[in-house]
Amino acid sequence: MTGANHSVGAEAASKTIETTSVDTIRTLAMDAVQQAGSGHPGTAMALAPVAYTLWMRHMRYSPRDPEWFDRDRFILSAGHASILQYCALHLTGYDLPLEELQRFRTSGSLTPGHPENFVTTGVETTTGPLGQGVANSVGFAIAEAHLAATFNRGGHDIIDHHTYVICSDGDLMEGVSYEAASLAGHLGLGKLVWLYDDNKITIDGVTDIAFTDDVRGRFEALGWHVQDAPDANDLAALDTCLEAARAESRRPSLIIVRSHIGFGSPNKQDTPDAHGAPLGEDEIRLTKQAYGWPEDSKFLVPDEVRDHMGAQVERGEALAGEWKERFARYRADHPDLAAELERRIRGDLPMDWDQGIPSFDSEAAPMATRSASGKVLAALSKAIPEMMGGSADLAGSNNTVIEAEDFTRATPAGRNLHWGIREHSMGSAANGLSLHGGVRPYVATFFIFSDYARPAIRLAALMGVPSIYIFTHDSIGLGADGPTHQPVEHLASFRAMPGVVTLRPADANETAQAWRVAIERRDGPTLLVLSRQKLSMQPRPEGLGDEGVGRGAYVLRREASSAPDVVLLATGSEVELAVEAQELLAEKDVHARVVSFPSWELFRSQSAEYRASVLPESVPRLAIEAGASFGWSEWTLENGAVIGIDRFGQSGSQADNYRDYGLTSEAIVARTLELLGR
């Protein structure tokens, strides 16, 4: 028996429609994982009652209007249980046909092994690496609270929704979840609800071999409202817990759900065997017998279940329609606010948003690019009111405080976010802010601490999320803090990450242009890598407007001849060294071209003609950068060379460090002459 439209028959006639619906989710999950030959059936079998209760009794959503802005958000942080979400989406009427469940985990399907928001309608964020989803949810909840405080007016609660999360033991073991929970409790995010699947099983065995935390005590200490649901199969108890969580407005809520992985499986329930592999045909048959389900059926969705759960389509249309009617009344009473909210939801930039971006006199005193960034951010934050963000306890060093209130539980309309020393969850929450919509986040820390935010940056790149990362103290130039704080390999590593644009500007004006790129970019994260030390202003080439940085690389100083003898390529603080070297080389009758090269990714996307105009193919090239030389061969070619840093830094002054590592104009001249055989 295979297909979508059948009854479960007389053997299950005594079941309630709720029980039959729950068992439909369970059997679909078993069948999909078995057909795929891989996956995680046990968690879906355990949590089918939780999914049913959430989707049928509590969450507000519209399967036919999945982008309805005031919908509740759902995040499956336990992303390995993706089939649970796919079953819920299919049964409640989203555009996810049964055939896609049958194609689970296959190439080109809408049901990949872990939820991907850019593949499956109804999936809010891409999860899989444990802990990321719960940390994303904090960003979703911050965005909801901020937008509600900004736009709701008396009698018009236009923004009023919850963020629900299913998380696992693995999520709570990952350190990022502690950071996220700590921040959520501190901020009093009352519309955030986590349902913790306490099934006491991981891949290696029972959780007690590695995890004996008092989860209730931990979350209560973090300021959460905590409840217990002792039996995942008790729909009434789940209902009561969720009602209480929704009624709690001052604290985020954790519901500890005691479940049994692989529920109903005679031989694999409550064992690791139910976690990460198909149950096997024989065990599936026995489990279906235990449910009172036709044991030889495959992908069976009883007619009564399809009708019952499919009624969410009509309910969702009514909910979204009612909201749209309320929004029409809101627009009538507050036309300017309504227009502003609609603009933010669309993601459009305000008119003339860039008119206030500062430009800097080429004769001005040297300025650190982190300082220039702060001036640009100050201007942009006034022109783009949806910008909100902050630093991981380094706001003064990162120059990220804007003229606005702080976001706190008392002032949720504020835009300055104090993340605390929580780089892991800061990056992940930024993804949640972006994915929620209506706000444009930026976050900041020292470049070396990007190591902590890297998982979130990778997922931002995978999802095409336009978060902005401000990374200061970008090289050995930061000085005496030494090698623990001096990034060396980081530029190379981010350049190797697909979907990321990394910008290392050479002076204040390039920093302003880099910010323009970051604001206009909508298809992935942008990294602004900025100096602690002051850098000289570089005169703009005649005729060059603001497009140089946006093209990734450009000719900053032309050669004093009809053609260059050598091209000096540099980024950030090393550009001024290349300019100094050009002048010294001219004294030796060597005609050098200086190319400022702030972004490999942007330059790579330019036309072949433009790239050749900047980097003539037949001319030797020397790259100079206070970072790993790895990767520069793409641009220096076989006849070129690199002055870089392929070992860790040292504790010393900026001047001493650059001298000791060969990053001086004199060293550049010597290496150039060697390259040219002179």
N, C-alpha and C positions, 0 to 999 in steps of 0.2 A: 504494500500500500504506500504510494508515493504521491505527493502533491499538496495543493493548498486547500482544497475544498472538500472536506470529509468530516463526518462525525466520529467521535471516539467510540461510539457504540454503547451497547447495553452494559458492558463490563464497567463503565465509568458513569453510568446514569445517575448514581447517587452523589457524584461530586458537585460541589458548587461551581459556578462559573469562575470564581476567583481561583479555586484550586486547579481547575482545568487550564486556565490561562497561565498560571505559574508552571504547571507541568509542560505546557506547550513551549515555554521559554527553555525549560530544562532539556527537553528532548530535541529541540532544534539545535541547541548548543552541542549536545552529544553528537548528533548526526553531522553537523558542519565540521567539527574537529575531526571526526572519524573519516569523513570524505576527503578532507584536506591532507590527512596523514600527519598532522601536527597541530599544536595549539594547546589551549588551557581550558579544558571543559569543567574542571571541578569547581572553580570559583563561580562560574556562571550558574551551575547547578545549585550551589549554596545560596547565591544571592538573587535568584529569580524572584523570590517574594519581595525583596527590597526593591528591585527594579519595578515590579508590578505596582507596589504601593506608591512609589515615587511618581511614575508616569501616569497612573490612573487616578490618583487621589490628591496629589499635592502640586506637582509641577504645572506651571502655566506656560503653554507653548502652542504653536500652531503648525502642524505638519505641512500645511499648504502655504504657509507664509513663514518659513523657518528663520528669516532674518528680522521678523517683527522685533522692534528694538526693546520693548519692555518685557520680553519673554524671560522666564527663569533660565539660568544657565546651568548645564550639567557637565561635570568633568569626571571622567573615569580615570582617576589617577592610577588605579591598578590596571594599566593599559593592556597587560597580558590577557585580561579577561574581555577583550574587545568583542567577542561574539555575544556577550551579554548585552552590550549597547546596541549591536546590530539587530539582535532579535527584538529589542524594545522599539527601535526605530521602525523596523519593518511592520510590526504588529499594530503600532499606533498610527500608521498611515503615511510615514515619510516616503520619499521617493527612493525606496530601497527594495526592489522586488525580491521575491523568494529566490529567484535564480541567482541573485548575488550572494545570498547565504550559502547556496549550493556551490558557489565559486570561492568560498572563504579561503583567504591566504594564497590565492592564485594570481598570476601576473595579469594586470589590467583590470582586476575586479574592483568593485566599490567597497570591498570588505577586506582590507589589508590586515596583516597580523597584529598590528597595534593601531589604535585610532589615529587617523590623519585628517585634520580639518580641511585640507585642501583636496581631499578625495571624496569624502562622504558627507552628504548633506545632513545636518543635525549634529555633527561632531564639532564642538566649540574650539578644541585645542588638540594638538598632537601630543600624545602621551606614550609612554613606554619606559624610558629611564625613570625608575621609581623615585618619587619625591617631587618630580617636576610638576605634575598635575596639581598637587596640593599647594605648591608654591605659586603656580599660575593663579589659583583660585583667590589668593589674597589680592592680586592685582585686579581681578574681576570685581571683587567686593569693594576695593578702594574706589574704582571707577564708578560703581553704582552709587556709593555714598556721596562722592564728590559731585556727580551730575545731579543727584537728587537735591543736594543742598544748593546747587547753583541755579537750577531751573524750576524746581517745584515752588508753587505759590499757593496761598490760601485757597482751598477748594480744588486745587489742581495738582494731584500727585501723579505727574506724568512719568516720573522715573520711580519705580517701586517694585523691585524684583529681588529674588534670592539667587544665590549661587550654591548648588548642591554638589557634593563630591563623594564618590566612593573611593576609599583608600584601604590599603592593605597593611599587614605587618611590615612588609618590605618598605612601603612608603614611610612608615613611622620609624624604621631603623635608619633610613638615610638621613644624614645630618641636615640637609636642606629643609626637611619637614619641621625640625625643631625651630630653625630660624623663622620659618614662615608662621608657625603657630605662635611663637613668641611675639612677632610683630602684630599678628591679627588680634591677639589678646590685648596687647598694649593699646591698639587703636580702637578696640571695642567694636569690631565689625559684626554687628548683630544680624546681618542678613547672610552670613556665611555658615553653612551647615556641612560638616563632614560626617559621613557614615563609615565607621571603621569596621572592616570585616575581620573580626577576631576569630579566625578559624584554627589558629594554633598550629598551622602547618606551613613549612617552606620547602623548597626543593630538597634541601639536605635532611629534612626530618621534622620533628616537632620543634616549635619555636623556642622551647625551653633550653635547647642546646646553645642558644646565642642571645636570647631576648627574654628577659624576665622583668622588664619595666613595670612599674605601677602606672599604667597608662592613665587611669582616672586621676590619680594623684598628680601626675605630671601636668595634665591639661588644666586641672583645677588651679594648680600653682601658676599657670600661665594666664589665668584670668578667663578661662572658658566655662561655659555652661555645659555640664557633662551629664549624660543619661545612659542607662543600661537598657538594652533590649536583649533579654536572656535567651530568646529563641527566634532565630531569623524566620521561622515558619509561622510565627504568631502575627498575622497581619494587623489585628486589632492593637497589639502592643506597639508595633511599628508606627501605626497611625497615630497613636497617642504621643509617642516620642516626637514625631515630626510636627504635630500640632504644637507641642510645647516649644520646640526649637523655633518655629515660626513666630511664636508669641514672645520670644526672648529678643528684645531689641537692643540691649546694652552690651551683650557679650556674644562672640561666636559660639556655635554649638557643636559638640561632639556627641554622636550617638554610637556607643560601643555595642555592636551587633554580634552576638555569639552565634556563629554559623558552623556548619559541618561541610567541609569541602567534599565534593562528589556526593552530595546528599542523595540517598536512595540506592547507591551502588552497593550491592551486597558484599563485595570483596575489596572495594577500593575507597569507600567513604572513610574520611579522617586519616588518610594515608598520603604520603607524597606521590604515590602512583596516580592520584587523581589530579595532580597539579599541572604538570607540563607535558602530557602526552595523551593521545586518544585512549579511550577506555578499552577498546577492542570490541569486535562485533558480539562476542559471546556475553561480555559484561554489559554491553548496551541492552541486549535482549533481556537479560536478567533484571536490569534496572527498570526497563519499561514495564516488565511484569510487576515489579514492586510498586510502580505508580498506577497500575491498572490501565496501562496504555497498550494499544496494539503492538505486540512485540516485534512484528516484521515491518512496521510502518517506517517510512523515511520522510523526513521533513513534513510531517503531518501538522497542518493547522486546521483544527476543527472549525466548521462553519460558525458555530456559536461563539468561539473565541474571536474569529475574525470580525464578526459583527460587534461583539462586546468591546474589544480593544480598538477596533477601527472607528468607533464612535468618537474617539478623540479628535478626528478630523473636523467634525461638525462643532464639537466643543471648542476646539482651537480657533476655528473661524469666528465663532461668537466672541471669544475673548479678545482676539486681535481687532475685530470689528468694533467692539465696545471701546477699546483703547483709542482707536482712530476717531471715534465720535467724541471722546473726551478731549483728544488732542485738537479737534476742530474747535471745540469750545475754548480751550486754552489759547489757541491762535487768535480767536476773536478778542479775548480779554488781554492777551499779552503778545501782540504780533511780532515785536522785535525779538523777544525771547524765543518764540517758536521758530522764527527764521534762523536764529543763531543755532538752536539745537539741531534743526534740520541740516544746516551746513556742516556741523560737526559730524553728524551721523553719516552724511555722504562722504566725508573726508576731504572736502574742498578747503583750500586755503582761503583766508580772508583777502579781500581786495587790497592791493598795494601792501601786502604783508612784508615785502622786502625793502620798502622805501627807507626804513630807518636803519638798515644795516650799515654800520659805520665803515668808513674808509680811513686809512691811516697815511699820514704824510710820509713820503719816502725819506724826508730829512729828519723825521722824529727820532727821539732817543730809542735805543733798543728796548724791546719788550718781549717778555716770555709769551709764547703762544697760549699758555694756559690763562694768562692775564687778558690777552686779546679775546680769547674765547668767552671769558666772563663778560666783557663789554658787548660782544655780539649777542650772547644769550640774553643779556638785560634788554637789549632792543627788541629781539625777536619775541620775548615773552610778553612784551607790551602789545605787540601787533598780532600775536597768535594766542588768544586767551586759553585755548585748550592745552597748551604746553604745561606740563607739570612734572616734577621730578626732583632729584636731589642726589646726595652723595652718601657713600658708606662711611659716615663720620669724618669726612675730609672736605667738608664744604668750603672751608677757608682756603685750603690748598688747591682744590679743584675749581674754585670760583664759580659755584653753581647756585648760590642763593639769589633769588629774584625778588623784585618788589611785589610781594604778595604775602598773605598770611601763611602760616604753617598748616599743613593738613594734620589735624588732630581729631580725637573723638568729639571735642567741643567745637571745633571749627572745620568741618568737613569740606567747606567750600574753599579751603586753603589749597595752595598749589606747591608749596615747598614741602617735599617729603624728606623726613629724616629716617633713613633706612637703618641707622645704627651700623654696627660692624657685622654686617650680614650680606656679604657680596653674593653668596650663593642664591639666597632668596630674592635679593634685590633684582638680579638679572631675570629670574623666573617671573617675579611679579610684574616686571616691566612688560614681559610678553603678555601677561594677562591683561594689563592696562590697554595695550595695543589691540588685542583681540576683542576686548569688550566693545571698543569703539567709543567715539565721542571725546577722547583725550589723546594727547600725543606725548608719550613719556620720554624722558631722558634720564640716564643714570650715570654715576661717576665714581671713580676711584683711581688709585695709582695703577699704571699700566701693568706692573708686576702682579697685582691682585686680580687681573683678568683671568688668571688661572682658576680662581674660585667661581667666576661667572661663566667660564667656558661652556659648560653643558647647556646653559640657557641661551648663549649666543649661537651655539650650533643649532638648537631647535628653532630659534628665531630665523636663522638662515634657511632651514629646511621648510619652514612655514611661510617664508616671505613676509615676516613681521618687521615693520619699519621702526624698531626701537633705535634710539641714539645712545651710543656709549661714549662718554667723555673720559679718556684715559690720559692722565697727566704723569709727569716724572718719567719720561719716555725712554731714558737711556742711562749710560754711565755718567752722563752729565748731571745727574741729580746729586752726585757728590758722595759725602762721607758716610751715608747710611750703608754703603757697601753692597756686596754682591747679592745679599738676600733681597734687596730692594731694587736692584738694577736689572731691568728686562734686557735680555740679549736675544733669545730665540723667539720672542713673542711675535714680532712682525712677520717673520717667515711662517710661523704656524698659522696665523690668521689669513695670510695670503694663500695658504694651502686649503682653506676652508671654503667650499663652494657657497655662493650666495652672499658673501660678506664683502662690503666695500670698506677698505682701510685707507684712511687719509692721514698723512703726516705732513702738515704744512710747514713751510720754511720761514714764515714771518706772519705779522699781524694781518696783512691783507690776504695772504693765502688762507689764513684761519677763517676770515670772514667768508671767503669763497667756499671753503670746506663746509661751513655751516649751511650755506645755500644748497649745496649738494645734498646734505643730510636731510634738510627739510623737504626738498622736492622729491626725494627718493621714497617710493612707496612699496617696493618689492623685496625688501630685506633690510637687515641691520646695517648701520653705518658706524664705524669706529673713528673717532677723532683722537689722534695720538699726538699729545702736546708736550711741549718742553717745560721744565722747571726754570731753566736758565734763560736769561734775556738773549734775544736774537736780533741782529741788525735788520733794519728795513731794507728791502731790496727794491730798487727802482723798477717800475713796470716797463716792459718793452713797449716801444712806441706802437700804437694801434691795437694793443692787447687790452681787451676789456676785462670782464669777469669770467671769461670762458676758459682761462688757462687751467685752473685746478679741475674744473668740470670735465676736461678732456684727459685728465690723468697725468699728463706730462706736457711740457712746452719748453720752447727755447727761451730761457731767461736772459742769457747774455750771448750774443752772436760773436762769431769769430771775426777778427780784424783782417779778413782776407776773403777771397772769392769762395773758398771752401775750407772746412776745418781740417787740421791735422789729427785732432783727437776730440772726442766728445766726453765731457765729464758729466756723469749722472749722479745726482744726489737728492736726498730727501731731508726734510726737517732741518735740524741744526747744522747739518753738514753742507747745506747749500752755500752758506756764507763762506765756508772753507774752500769750496770749489771756486767761488768768485775770486777769493784772494789768490788761489793758485793760478787762475787764468791770467791774472795780472803779472804774477811772477814768471809764468811760462812765456808771456809776450816778450819779456826782457831777454829770453833765450831764443827768440824767433820761432816759438812754437805757438801756432794759432789754435786755441782751444775754444770749443763751444760749451756753454754751461746749460744743462737741461735740468730744470726742477721737476722732480718725478714723485709727486705726492701720492699717487694711487696707481698701482699696477693694474687693478681690475678695470678702472675707467679707461686707462690707456689701451688696454687689450681690446676694449670694445670699439675703439675708433677705426676708421677706415684704413686700409693698407696705405693709401696715399698720404694720409695725415701722419701715420706712424713713420713713414719713410722721410717725410719732410722734417721731422724732429730728429730722427736717428738714421742718417745716411748709412746704407748697408756696408759700404766699402771702407768706412772710417773706423779706426780702432776706438774702443770705448773703455772708460774706466769708471766703475761705480764706487761711490763712497757713502757708507752708512754705518752708524754706530749700532750695529746689530749683526746678526748672523749673515754670513755671505751666501748661505743656502738659497738657491732660487734665482740669484742675479744673473746666472748664465743665460737665462731666457733673453736677457736684454744686452748683455755684453758680448754674446756669441763667442766663437772659438778664438777670435783674435783680440779678446778683451781681457780685463782683469777686475778684481774687486778688492777694495780696502774695507774690511769689515771686522767683526769681532766674533771669533769662533771659540771663545773660552769665557768663563764667567768674569764679572767685573771685580772691582777692588774698592776698598775704602780709601778715599782720597778726594781732594778738591776736584772740581770740574776741570780746571786747567791741567792739573797733574794727570788726571785720568785720560784726557784726550791726548796728551803728550805721550804717555806711556803706552797707549794702544795705537799709536801711529796715525791719529786723526788730527793732523795739522796741515796747514797749507804747504809747508816745506816737504812733508812726507808725501803729499799728493804730487808735488812737482817731481820728486825723485822717482816715484813709481811710474809717473807718466813718461819720463825720459827713458826709463828701463823698458817700458812697453813699446816705445818707438825705436828702441835700439840706439839711443843717442847717449 
